[in-house]
Amino acid sequence: MIAGWNRKEAGLFLLALAWLALTLGARPLALPDEGRYVSVAWEMVTSGNWLYPTLDGLPFFHKPPLFYWITAASLGVFGTQEWAGRLAPLFGAGIAAFALYGFALRQKSTTVARWSLLILVTQPFFFGGSQFANLDMLVAGLISATILLAAEAALNAERNKPYKGLLAGAYLGAALGFLAKGLIGPVLPGLVLLAWLAWNRRLGLLRQLVWVPGLIIFLLVAAPWIIAMQARFPDFLNYFFVYNQFQRFAERGFNNPMPFWFYPPVILLLILPWSWWLPAAWKRTERDVETKPTIRSLMWIWPAVIVGFFSIPSSKLVGYVLPVLPPLAYLIADGLVRKWGSASSPRLLKGFAIVAGVACLSAIAANNVFNHKTNKGVSSLIAAQRQGNEPVVFMWNQFFDVPFYLGLKAPVQIFDDWSPSNTSKADNWRKAMADAGTFDSERAKQVLVDHTELDRTLCSSPVTWVIAPKGTESTDAFLQQIAPFASHDATSVWRITRSEMTSRGGCGQMPSDDSAGKSQPPRTPG
C-alpha cells in the first residue's frame, strides 16, 4: 500500500475519479481544440505512424506527442467514442488529485487530505478541464505532481528522511510534462520550487534537489523523441523551440490577447463557490504559524508563480492556469479545517459541496444546450448515405472533427487559397497547416489544394462529398449551381456526382489535365 494510504483512502480516491469521469462522453467534441487534438490522435491510429503527430497527413509539431499517444491508445482500444478521446485529460486530472491527496495525507492530516480532494474535484474549472480534450489538464496534472513530489523530497531531506524515491518521481513527472506540452513541464515546477525555497531561506536544499540520477531520468525520457525528430526534420528544433516555445510566448500578434490582470478574476469565478473561502484561508495563515508554515507558503507561492508567468504574454487562454487549482484546494481545505476543527463538518460546508457539484454538472448541461460548434450532426447525415470510400473534401475551412466522426482513414484534401500572402496574415488554422506543409512539401501538394482545382477532384470520382462553411453556396459561383445535400448549424454539405459535373460541362473528357482546367470556379475569399 502507498505510504499514508489505506483501503478507505484508495476507495475515496477512486470515487473522486469516477465523479470526474461521470459526464466524459456527455457532449460532442468542441471546436476547434477538441476536434483538432482528437483528430491528430485518430490519425495515429489509422496511419500507424506513432512516432510523430500528423494533422491531415502533415507533421504537426505545435506540441509534443504525449497527449496524442495516450489518446491514440484509447481510440485504438475503444474506437471513435467521445469519452475515449478524453481519457488523456482525465488521466492528468487523476494525477493531480492523486498527488495532492497523497501529499496532504502524509504531510498534514486525513481530514485536510479528504477536504482537499473533495474541493479539488468539485471546482467547476477542474471538473470541466478533466473532460476537455486538449493538452492543458494533462500538463497541469504532471506539473502539480512534479511540484508536490519535489517539495516532499525537500521536506524529507531536511528531516533526514528518505527522499530519493520522491525525487526520482519528480524528475519523471518533469520529463513527462515536457512530452505533454514542452518546456513549461519542467520550467514551471522549477520556478515554483526555487521561489518557495528562497522565501523560506532554504536554498541550500538545492544541493539535494539538483540530482544527477534525476537528470539522467529526465534525459532518458524526454530526449529521444527530440533527437529523433531533429534527425528526420532538420528545421524541427527551430520550429518547435524557437517559434512555438519562445516566440509565441514573447511576441504579440497571436490569438486571445487579454489584459495583464485577466487570470485572477477568472480563476475566482471558475472555482465558485469554493473561492468564497479563500480570504478565510489567508487569514488563518496570517494568524496561525504553529505547524508546517513551509507547506502553506508553498501553496500560496505556487499559484502566484503560475499566474505571474502566464500573465506576461499578451495571449492568454483560461486552461493555462489549471495548475493553480490543487494548491488553492489545499489552502481552502486547510483554512476550513482550522476554522472548524477535525470534527464532523458543518452543514454549511456540506451545502457548499452540493452546490459545487451541481455547478459542475450544470456547466456540462449548459454546454450541450448553447454550444453549436460541432460537426457531429452533419457527419451523421453523411455517414448514413456515404458508400464505401467515397472521398470527402473540405472547402474554405478545416472541419477538424469530421475525420473522427466519419472514421476516415486517409487525409482529407482542403481546397482554399494557399498563397503565402493568405496563409501568413493571421494566426489561424491556415497558417498551422501551411507550417505543417513545410515539413513534407510533397504531401502538402496533395492535401493543401488551390480552390480552382476542385473540379479536377469532382470529376475523378463517381461521388464526392464537399463540406464547406454554411453560406458558401451564396458566395461561390460554382456551388451556387448545386443544391446542398444538407446544412446543419454552421456547415453545409454537397454530394456531387461525376455525372452532374459532366452534365454541366465541367468534366468533358475527364480525367485529363487539359480538360480539367476548362471549368474552374472563380476565386472566393476564405
C-alpha positions as CSV (number, residue, x, y, z in Angstrom):
1,M,0.0,0.0,0.0
2,I,1.2,3.5,-0.8
3,A,2.6,5.4,2.2
4,G,-0.2,7.2,4.0
5,W,-2.9,5.3,2.2
6,N,-5.3,2.5,3.3
7,R,-8.2,0.8,1.7
8,K,-10.6,3.6,2.6
9,E,-8.4,6.3,1.2
10,A,-7.9,4.4,-2.0
11,G,-11.7,3.9,-2.3
12,L,-12.3,7.7,-1.8
13,F,-9.8,8.5,-4.5
14,L,-11.4,6.0,-6.9
15,L,-14.8,7.6,-6.1
16,A,-13.4,11.0,-6.9
17,L,-12.0,9.7,-10.2
18,A,-15.4,8.2,-11.1
19,W,-17.0,11.6,-10.4
20,L,-14.6,13.2,-12.8
21,A,-15.5,10.6,-15.5
22,L,-19.2,10.9,-14.9
23,T,-20.0,13.1,-17.9
24,L,-16.9,12.3,-20.0
25,G,-18.9,11.3,-23.1
26,A,-21.9,13.6,-22.5
27,R,-21.2,16.1,-25.2
28,P,-19.8,16.3,-28.7
29,L,-16.2,17.3,-29.4
30,A,-15.8,21.1,-29.1
31,L,-14.3,23.0,-31.9
32,P,-11.7,23.8,-32.7
33,D,-9.5,22.4,-29.9
34,E,-11.1,19.1,-29.1
35,G,-11.7,18.3,-32.7
36,R,-8.1,19.1,-33.7
37,Y,-6.3,17.2,-31.0
38,V,-8.5,14.1,-31.1
39,S,-8.3,14.1,-34.9
40,V,-4.5,14.1,-34.7
41,A,-4.7,11.1,-32.3
42,W,-7.1,9.3,-34.6
43,E,-4.6,9.8,-37.5
44,M,-2.0,7.9,-35.4
45,V,-4.4,5.0,-35.2
46,T,-5.3,4.9,-38.9
47,S,-1.9,5.7,-40.3
48,G,0.1,3.5,-37.9
49,N,2.6,6.4,-37.5
50,W,3.1,6.7,-33.7
51,L,6.5,8.4,-34.0
52,Y,5.2,11.9,-34.5
53,P,1.8,13.6,-34.7
54,T,0.2,14.5,-38.1
55,L,-2.7,16.7,-39.0
56,D,-4.3,15.8,-42.3
57,G,-1.2,13.7,-43.0
58,L,1.3,16.6,-42.4
59,P,3.8,16.7,-39.5
60,F,2.1,18.7,-36.7
61,F,4.8,20.0,-34.3
62,H,2.8,22.6,-32.4
63,K,3.1,20.4,-29.3
64,P,4.9,17.2,-28.2
65,P,3.3,13.8,-28.6
66,L,2.3,12.5,-25.1
67,F,-1.4,13.6,-25.3
68,Y,-1.6,12.1,-28.8
69,W,0.0,8.8,-27.7
70,I,-2.4,8.4,-24.8
71,T,-5.5,9.4,-26.8
72,A,-4.5,7.2,-29.8
73,A,-4.1,4.2,-27.5
74,S,-7.5,4.9,-26.1
75,L,-9.1,5.2,-29.5
76,G,-7.3,2.2,-30.7
77,V,-8.9,0.1,-28.0
78,F,-12.4,1.7,-27.7
79,G,-12.9,3.2,-31.1
80,T,-14.3,6.6,-32.1
81,Q,-16.1,7.3,-28.8
82,E,-16.0,10.9,-27.4
83,W,-15.2,9.6,-23.9
84,A,-12.3,7.7,-25.3
85,G,-11.0,10.9,-26.8
86,R,-11.0,12.5,-23.4
87,L,-9.1,9.9,-21.3
88,A,-5.8,12.0,-21.5
89,P,-7.3,15.0,-19.6
90,L,-8.9,12.6,-17.2
91,F,-5.6,11.0,-16.7
92,G,-4.0,14.4,-16.0
93,A,-6.7,15.3,-13.5
94,G,-6.3,11.9,-11.8
95,I,-2.6,12.5,-11.4
96,A,-3.2,16.0,-9.9
97,A,-5.8,14.6,-7.5
98,F,-3.7,11.6,-6.5
99,A,-0.6,13.7,-5.9
100,L,-2.4,16.3,-3.8
101,Y,-4.3,13.7,-1.8
102,G,-1.2,11.7,-1.0
103,F,0.8,14.7,-0.1
104,A,-1.8,16.0,2.3
105,L,-2.3,12.6,3.9
106,R,1.5,12.3,4.6
107,Q,2.3,15.9,5.4
108,K,-0.9,17.2,7.0
109,S,-3.9,15.2,8.1
110,T,-6.5,12.8,6.9
111,T,-9.2,15.5,7.3
112,V,-7.3,18.1,5.3
113,A,-6.5,15.5,2.6
114,R,-10.1,14.4,2.2
115,W,-11.4,18.0,2.1
116,S,-8.6,18.9,-0.4
117,L,-9.7,16.1,-2.7
118,L,-13.4,17.0,-2.4
119,I,-12.8,20.7,-3.1
120,L,-10.5,20.0,-6.0
121,V,-12.8,17.6,-7.9
122,T,-15.9,19.8,-7.3
123,Q,-14.3,23.0,-8.6
124,P,-16.2,23.6,-11.9
125,F,-12.9,24.7,-13.5
126,F,-11.1,21.4,-12.6
127,F,-14.2,19.3,-13.4
128,G,-14.5,20.8,-16.8
129,G,-10.8,20.7,-17.5
130,S,-10.7,17.0,-16.7
131,Q,-13.2,16.4,-19.6
132,F,-11.8,18.7,-22.2
133,A,-9.6,17.0,-24.8
134,N,-6.7,19.3,-25.1
135,L,-3.2,19.4,-23.5
136,D,-3.9,21.7,-20.6
137,M,-5.1,19.3,-18.0
138,L,-2.6,16.6,-18.8
139,V,0.3,19.0,-18.4
140,A,-1.3,20.6,-15.3
141,G,-1.5,17.2,-13.6
142,L,2.1,16.5,-14.4
143,I,3.2,19.9,-13.2
144,S,1.3,19.5,-10.0
145,A,2.7,16.1,-9.3
146,T,6.2,17.3,-10.0
147,I,5.9,20.2,-7.6
148,L,4.4,18.1,-4.8
149,L,6.9,15.2,-5.2
150,A,9.9,17.6,-5.2
151,A,8.6,19.6,-2.3
152,E,8.0,16.5,-0.2
153,A,11.5,15.3,-1.2
154,A,12.9,18.7,0.1
155,L,10.9,18.4,3.4
156,N,12.2,14.8,3.9
157,A,15.8,15.7,3.0
158,E,15.6,18.5,5.7
159,R,14.4,16.0,8.2
160,N,16.9,13.3,7.3
161,K,14.1,11.0,6.0
162,P,14.3,9.0,2.7
163,Y,13.7,11.3,-0.2
164,K,15.3,10.0,-3.4
165,G,12.4,7.9,-4.5
166,L,10.2,11.0,-4.3
167,L,12.8,13.0,-6.2
168,A,13.0,10.3,-9.0
169,G,9.3,10.6,-9.3
170,A,9.6,14.4,-9.6
171,Y,12.1,14.2,-12.4
172,L,10.0,11.6,-14.2
173,G,7.0,13.9,-13.9
174,A,9.0,16.8,-15.3
175,A,10.1,14.7,-18.3
176,L,6.5,13.6,-19.0
177,G,5.4,17.2,-18.6
178,F,7.9,18.2,-21.2
179,L,6.5,15.5,-23.5
180,A,3.0,16.8,-22.8
181,K,3.5,20.5,-23.6
182,G,7.1,21.4,-23.9
183,L,9.4,23.5,-21.7
184,I,6.7,24.5,-19.2
185,G,6.6,20.9,-18.0
186,P,10.0,21.3,-16.2
187,V,10.3,25.1,-16.1
188,L,7.2,25.9,-14.1
189,P,7.9,23.4,-11.3
190,G,11.4,24.7,-11.2
191,L,10.3,28.3,-10.8
192,V,7.8,27.4,-8.1
193,L,10.3,25.3,-6.1
194,L,13.0,28.0,-6.4
195,A,10.7,30.7,-5.2
196,W,9.4,28.6,-2.3
197,L,12.9,27.7,-1.1
198,A,14.1,31.3,-1.4
199,W,11.1,32.6,0.5
200,N,11.8,30.1,3.3
201,R,15.6,30.7,3.2
202,R,16.3,27.1,2.3
203,L,18.2,27.4,-1.0
204,G,20.7,25.1,0.5
205,L,18.3,22.2,-0.2
206,L,19.0,22.7,-3.9
207,R,22.1,20.6,-3.3
208,Q,19.8,17.6,-2.7
209,L,17.2,18.5,-5.3
210,V,19.6,19.0,-8.3
211,W,20.4,15.3,-8.6
212,V,22.4,13.7,-11.3
213,P,20.4,10.4,-11.4
214,G,17.3,12.5,-11.7
215,L,18.7,14.5,-14.6
216,I,19.6,11.2,-16.3
217,I,16.0,10.0,-15.8
218,F,14.7,13.3,-17.4
219,L,17.0,12.9,-20.4
220,L,16.2,9.2,-20.9
221,V,12.5,10.0,-21.1
222,A,12.4,13.4,-22.8
223,A,15.4,13.5,-25.2
224,P,14.9,10.5,-27.5
225,W,11.9,12.0,-29.2
226,I,13.5,15.4,-29.7
227,I,16.7,13.7,-31.2
228,A,14.6,11.5,-33.5
229,M,12.6,14.5,-34.8
230,Q,15.6,16.6,-35.4
231,A,17.3,13.8,-37.3
232,R,14.3,13.4,-39.5
233,F,13.2,17.0,-39.9
234,P,16.2,19.4,-40.0
235,D,14.1,22.5,-39.1
236,F,12.4,20.8,-36.2
237,L,14.3,22.4,-33.3
238,N,13.9,25.9,-34.7
239,Y,10.2,25.5,-35.2
240,F,9.4,23.6,-32.0
241,F,11.6,25.5,-29.6
242,V,12.3,29.0,-31.1
243,Y,8.9,29.6,-32.7
244,N,6.4,27.6,-30.6
245,Q,8.0,27.8,-27.2
246,F,9.7,31.2,-27.2
247,Q,8.3,33.5,-29.9
248,R,4.7,32.6,-29.2
249,F,5.3,33.4,-25.5
250,A,7.2,36.6,-26.0
251,E,5.6,38.2,-29.1
252,R,2.3,40.0,-29.6
253,G,0.1,39.2,-32.6
254,F,-1.1,35.8,-31.6
255,N,-4.7,34.8,-30.7
256,N,-6.6,35.6,-27.5
257,P,-4.9,38.9,-26.3
258,M,-6.0,39.7,-22.8
259,P,-5.0,42.3,-20.2
260,F,-2.4,41.6,-17.6
261,W,-4.9,41.2,-14.8
262,F,-7.1,38.6,-16.7
263,Y,-6.4,35.5,-14.7
264,P,-7.2,36.3,-11.0
265,P,-10.9,37.2,-11.5
266,V,-11.4,34.3,-14.0
267,I,-9.9,31.8,-11.5
268,L,-12.1,33.1,-8.6
269,L,-15.2,32.9,-10.8
270,L,-14.5,29.4,-12.1
271,I,-13.9,27.8,-8.7
272,L,-17.1,29.2,-7.2
273,P,-18.5,28.5,-4.7
274,W,-15.2,27.5,-3.1
275,S,-13.4,30.8,-3.8
276,W,-15.7,32.3,-1.1
277,W,-13.4,30.7,1.5
278,L,-10.1,31.9,0.1
279,P,-10.0,35.0,2.3
280,A,-10.6,32.9,5.3
281,A,-7.7,30.6,4.3
282,W,-5.4,33.7,4.0
283,K,-6.5,35.0,7.4
284,R,-5.9,31.6,9.1
285,T,-2.4,31.6,7.5
286,E,-1.7,35.1,8.9
287,R,-2.8,34.2,12.4
288,D,-1.7,30.6,12.8
289,V,2.0,29.8,12.5
290,E,2.0,26.7,14.7
291,T,2.6,23.9,12.2
292,K,4.3,23.5,8.8
293,P,4.4,27.1,7.7
294,T,6.6,26.0,4.8
295,I,3.7,23.9,3.3
296,R,1.3,26.8,3.4
297,S,3.8,29.1,1.9
298,L,4.3,26.6,-0.9
299,M,0.6,26.6,-1.6
300,W,0.5,30.4,-1.8
301,I,3.7,30.8,-3.9
302,W,2.7,28.1,-6.3
303,P,-0.4,29.8,-7.8
304,A,1.3,33.2,-7.6
305,V,4.2,32.0,-9.8
306,I,1.9,30.2,-12.3
307,V,-0.4,33.2,-12.7
308,G,2.5,35.7,-12.9
309,F,4.2,33.6,-15.5
310,F,1.2,33.3,-17.8
311,S,0.2,36.9,-17.3
312,I,3.4,38.1,-19.1
313,P,2.4,37.2,-22.7
314,S,-0.5,39.1,-24.3
315,S,-2.0,35.9,-25.5
316,K,-3.9,34.2,-22.6
317,L,-6.1,31.1,-22.5
318,V,-8.0,30.0,-19.5
319,G,-6.7,26.5,-19.5
320,Y,-3.1,27.7,-19.0
321,V,-3.7,28.3,-15.3
322,L,-5.2,24.9,-14.4
323,P,-2.0,24.1,-12.4
324,V,-3.1,26.6,-9.7
325,L,-6.2,24.6,-8.7
326,P,-4.6,21.9,-6.5
327,P,-2.8,24.4,-4.2
328,L,-6.0,26.5,-3.9
329,A,-8.0,23.4,-3.0
330,Y,-5.4,22.6,-0.3
331,L,-5.5,26.2,1.1
332,I,-9.3,26.3,1.3
333,A,-9.4,22.8,3.0
334,D,-6.6,23.8,5.5
335,G,-8.4,27.0,6.3
336,L,-11.8,25.3,6.8
337,V,-10.4,22.6,9.0
338,R,-8.5,25.1,11.1
339,K,-11.7,27.1,11.4
340,W,-14.0,24.3,12.4
341,G,-11.5,21.6,13.6
342,S,-11.5,18.0,12.6
343,A,-14.9,17.2,14.0
344,S,-17.8,16.4,11.7
345,S,-18.2,19.2,9.0
346,P,-20.8,21.9,9.5
347,R,-23.9,21.7,7.3
348,L,-22.7,24.9,5.6
349,L,-19.7,23.1,4.1
350,K,-21.7,20.1,3.0
351,G,-24.1,22.5,1.4
352,F,-21.2,24.2,-0.4
353,A,-20.0,20.8,-1.7
354,I,-23.5,20.0,-3.1
355,V,-23.7,23.4,-4.7
356,A,-20.3,22.9,-6.2
357,G,-21.3,19.5,-7.6
358,V,-24.5,20.9,-9.1
359,A,-22.4,23.8,-10.7
360,C,-20.1,21.2,-12.3
361,L,-23.0,19.3,-13.9
362,S,-24.8,22.4,-14.9
363,A,-21.8,23.7,-16.8
364,I,-21.8,20.5,-18.9
365,A,-25.5,20.7,-19.4
366,A,-25.3,24.3,-20.5
367,N,-22.6,23.5,-22.9
368,N,-24.8,20.9,-24.6
369,V,-27.6,23.4,-24.9
370,F,-25.8,26.5,-26.1
371,N,-22.6,25.2,-27.8
372,H,-23.3,24.5,-31.5
373,K,-19.7,24.4,-32.6
374,T,-19.8,20.7,-33.7
375,N,-20.0,18.8,-36.9
376,K,-21.3,15.6,-35.2
377,G,-24.8,16.1,-36.7
378,V,-23.6,16.8,-40.2
379,S,-21.2,13.9,-40.0
380,S,-24.1,11.6,-39.1
381,L,-26.1,12.7,-42.1
382,I,-23.1,12.0,-44.4
383,A,-22.4,8.6,-42.7
384,A,-26.0,7.5,-43.4
385,Q,-25.6,8.0,-47.1
386,R,-21.9,7.6,-47.9
387,Q,-21.0,4.4,-49.7
388,G,-17.6,2.7,-49.3
389,N,-14.6,5.0,-49.7
390,E,-16.4,7.9,-51.4
391,P,-14.0,10.8,-51.0
392,V,-14.7,13.6,-48.6
393,V,-13.1,17.1,-49.2
394,F,-13.2,20.4,-47.3
395,M,-13.5,23.8,-48.8
396,W,-12.7,27.2,-47.2
397,N,-12.3,25.7,-43.8
398,Q,-10.9,22.7,-41.9
399,F,-13.6,20.7,-40.2
400,F,-11.4,19.0,-37.5
401,D,-13.9,16.6,-36.0
402,V,-15.3,15.2,-39.3
403,P,-12.5,12.6,-39.8
404,F,-13.1,11.4,-36.2
405,Y,-16.9,11.1,-36.6
406,L,-16.7,9.6,-40.0
407,G,-13.9,7.3,-39.1
408,L,-11.9,8.4,-42.1
409,K,-8.6,6.6,-42.7
410,A,-6.9,8.9,-45.1
411,P,-6.0,12.6,-45.2
412,V,-8.7,15.0,-46.5
413,Q,-8.0,17.4,-49.3
414,I,-8.6,21.1,-48.3
415,F,-9.5,23.5,-51.1
416,D,-8.6,27.1,-50.3
417,D,-6.3,29.9,-51.2
418,W,-2.9,28.6,-50.1
419,S,-0.8,31.5,-51.3
420,P,1.8,32.7,-48.8
421,S,0.1,36.1,-48.5
422,N,-3.1,34.4,-47.4
423,T,-1.7,31.8,-45.0
424,S,0.7,34.2,-43.2
425,K,-1.6,37.1,-42.4
426,A,-3.3,35.6,-39.3
427,D,-2.5,33.1,-36.5
428,N,-5.2,30.5,-37.6
429,W,-5.7,27.1,-38.9
430,R,-4.4,28.0,-42.4
431,K,-1.1,29.1,-41.0
432,A,-0.9,26.0,-38.9
433,M,-1.4,23.8,-41.9
434,A,0.9,25.8,-44.1
435,D,3.6,25.5,-41.4
436,A,3.0,21.7,-41.2
437,G,3.3,21.6,-45.0
438,T,6.9,22.9,-44.8
439,F,8.0,19.6,-43.2
440,D,6.5,17.5,-46.0
441,S,6.2,19.5,-49.1
442,E,5.2,16.6,-51.4
443,R,2.3,15.5,-49.1
444,A,1.3,19.2,-48.8
445,K,0.8,19.4,-52.5
446,Q,-1.7,16.6,-52.3
447,V,-3.6,17.8,-49.3
448,L,-3.5,21.7,-49.4
449,V,-5.0,22.2,-52.9
450,D,-5.9,25.5,-54.6
451,H,-9.6,26.0,-54.7
452,T,-9.5,26.3,-58.5
453,E,-8.6,22.6,-58.7
454,L,-11.8,21.4,-57.1
455,D,-13.4,20.3,-60.4
456,R,-10.5,18.0,-61.1
457,T,-11.3,16.1,-57.9
458,L,-15.0,16.1,-58.5
459,C,-14.5,14.6,-62.0
460,S,-12.1,11.9,-60.8
461,S,-14.6,10.0,-58.6
462,P,-18.2,8.8,-59.2
463,V,-19.3,10.6,-56.0
464,T,-17.5,13.3,-53.9
465,W,-18.7,14.8,-50.6
466,V,-17.8,18.5,-50.3
467,I,-18.0,20.2,-46.9
468,A,-17.9,24.0,-46.6
469,P,-19.0,26.7,-44.2
470,K,-22.7,27.4,-44.4
471,G,-23.3,30.4,-46.7
472,T,-20.6,29.3,-49.1
473,E,-23.4,28.4,-51.6
474,S,-24.5,32.0,-51.8
475,T,-21.0,33.4,-52.5
476,D,-19.3,30.6,-54.5
477,A,-20.3,30.7,-58.2
478,F,-19.7,27.0,-58.6
479,L,-21.6,25.7,-55.6
480,Q,-24.5,28.1,-56.4
481,Q,-25.4,25.8,-59.2
482,I,-25.8,22.7,-57.0
483,A,-28.3,22.4,-54.1
484,P,-26.6,21.3,-50.8
485,F,-27.3,17.8,-49.7
486,A,-27.7,19.1,-46.1
487,S,-27.0,22.1,-43.9
488,H,-26.5,21.7,-40.2
489,D,-25.6,24.5,-37.8
490,A,-22.6,26.3,-39.4
491,T,-21.8,23.7,-42.1
492,S,-23.2,22.8,-45.5
493,V,-22.6,19.5,-47.4
494,W,-22.8,18.7,-51.1
495,R,-23.0,15.2,-52.6
496,I,-21.6,15.8,-56.1
497,T,-21.5,13.1,-58.7
498,R,-19.3,12.9,-61.8
499,S,-22.4,12.7,-64.0
500,E,-23.6,16.1,-62.5
501,M,-20.2,17.6,-63.4
502,T,-20.3,16.2,-66.9
503,S,-23.9,17.5,-67.5
504,R,-22.7,20.9,-66.5
505,G,-19.7,20.7,-68.9
506,G,-17.3,20.6,-66.0
507,C,-15.5,17.3,-67.0
508,G,-15.5,17.0,-70.7
509,Q,-13.1,14.1,-71.4
510,M,-12.0,13.9,-67.8
511,P,-9.9,12.8,-66.3
512,S,-7.2,14.6,-68.2
513,D,-5.0,17.5,-67.3
514,D,-6.0,19.6,-70.3
515,S,-9.8,19.4,-69.8
516,A,-9.6,19.7,-66.0
517,G,-8.9,23.4,-66.2
518,K,-11.8,24.3,-68.5
519,S,-14.4,24.7,-65.8
520,Q,-12.8,26.3,-62.8
521,P,-14.8,28.0,-60.0
522,P,-13.8,31.7,-59.5
523,R,-11.7,32.5,-56.5
524,T,-13.7,33.3,-53.4
525,P,-12.0,34.8,-50.3
526,G,-11.8,32.3,-47.4
